[in-house]
Amino acid sequence: MTYTVVFSPRVRDQIIALNAYIAETASPRIADRYTDAIASFCFSLATFPERGTRRDDIRPGVRVTNYRKRSVIAFTVDTQAEQVTILGVFYGGQDYEAALEPVVA
């Protein structure tokens, strides 16, 4: 079974910001390679979506996995819809737990 991988709207902004940061601190070429590799890794969740660690303590159904020990990718898996939703890409020690906490009204 192959799942569909979708990205939440905020992930695009996170990847653009990550690319800009790496381009400034290293080079645009390195930035493009790294962010392309993160996107490819996210798409690879289509074939084995239940990787990583389930983090129901943050939000029900959230899973997190690391990419090259520098980035955390947060996602959910909907087995009925056969869909993986990428919720966030966090780099270099960003507080992903706080960013993923549900907003309480």
HUFEN-V692698 format. One record per residue. N is the residue number from 0. RES is the residue in three letters. SS is DSSP state (2 for helix, 1 for strand, 0 for the rest). PSI is psi in whole degrees, -180 to 180 (999 if undefined). D_LAST is the distance of its C-alpha to the last C-alpha in Angstrom with 1 decimal. Layout:
N&RES&SS&PSI&D_LAST + N&RES&SS&PSI&D_LAST
//
This chain:
0&MET&0&136&37.9 + 1&THR&0&130&36.2 + 2&TYR&0&156&32.5 + 3&THR&1&136&31.1 + 4&VAL&1&124&29.2 + 5&VAL&1&152&26.5 + 6&PHE&1&132&24.7 + 7&SER&0&157&21.1 + 8&PRO&2&-34&21.2 + 9&ARG&2&-22&20.3 + 10&VAL&2&-39&23.2 + 11&ARG&2&-46&25.8 + 12&ASP&2&-39&24.6 + 13&GLN&2&-42&24.7 + 14&ILE&2&-38&28.2 + 15&ILE&2&-44&29.4 + 16&ALA&2&-40&28.3 + 17&LEU&2&-42&30.0 + 18&ASN&2&-45&33.1 + 19&ALA&2&-42&33.3 + 20&TYR&2&-48&33.0 + 21&ILE&2&-39&35.7 + 22&ALA&2&-37&37.9 + 23&GLU&2&-38&37.9 + 24&THR&2&-23&38.5 + 25&ALA&0&-87&40.9 + 26&SER&0&156&41.9 + 27&PRO&2&-36&40.6 + 28&ARG&2&-46&42.6 + 29&ILE&2&-41&41.0 + 30&ALA&2&-46&37.5 + 31&ASP&2&-43&38.2 + 32&ARG&2&-44&39.7 + 33&TYR&2&-47&36.8 + 34&THR&2&-33&34.0 + 35&ASP&2&-40&36.2 + 36&ALA&2&-38&36.7 + 37&ILE&2&-45&32.9 + 38&ALA&2&-44&32.5 + 39&SER&2&-41&35.5 + 40&PHE&2&-43&34.1 + 41&CYS&2&-45&30.9 + 42&PHE&2&-26&33.1 + 43&SER&2&-16&35.1 + 44&LEU&0&-12&32.2 + 45&ALA&0&-31&33.4 + 46&THR&0&-20&36.3 + 47&PHE&0&77&34.9 + 48&PRO&0&-19&31.1 + 49&GLU&0&42&30.5 + 50&ARG&0&174&31.5 + 51&GLY&0&-162&29.8 + 52&THR&1&132&27.7 + 53&ARG&1&133&25.0 + 54&ARG&0&64&21.9 + 55&ASP&0&-18&19.9 + 56&ASP&0&-23&18.9 + 57&ILE&0&-52&16.8 + 58&ARG&0&136&15.5 + 59&PRO&0&130&17.5 + 60&GLY&0&-4&20.4 + 61&VAL&1&137&20.4 + 62&ARG&1&148&23.9 + 63&VAL&1&147&25.2 + 64&THR&1&158&28.7 + 65&ASN&1&148&30.7 + 66&TYR&1&116&32.8 + 67&ARG&0&33&35.9 + 68&LYS&0&8&34.3 + 69&ARG&0&-23&32.5 + 70&SER&1&146&29.7 + 71&VAL&1&131&26.9 + 72&ILE&1&124&26.0 + 73&ALA&1&138&22.8 + 74&PHE&1&166&22.9 + 75&THR&1&157&22.4 + 76&VAL&1&122&25.3 + 77&ASP&1&101&25.3 + 78&THR&0&-31&28.7 + 79&GLN&0&-44&28.7 + 80&ALA&0&-6&28.2 + 81&GLU&0&53&30.2 + 82&GLN&1&138&27.7 + 83&VAL&1&128&26.6 + 84&THR&1&119&23.6 + 85&ILE&1&119&23.7 + 86&LEU&1&-28&20.2 + 87&GLY&1&152&21.6 + 88&VAL&1&117&24.8 + 89&PHE&1&132&24.8 + 90&TYR&1&142&28.0 + 91&GLY&0&45&29.8 + 92&GLY&0&13&27.5 + 93&GLN&0&150&24.2 + 94&ASP&0&81&21.2 + 95&TYR&2&-30&20.2 + 96&GLU&2&-48&18.4 + 97&ALA&2&-39&15.8 + 98&ALA&2&-26&15.7 + 99&LEU&2&-9&15.1 + 100&GLU&0&138&12.4 + 101&PRO&0&145&9.5 + 102&VAL&0&127&6.4 + 103&VAL&0&124&3.8 + 104&ALA&0&999&0.0
//
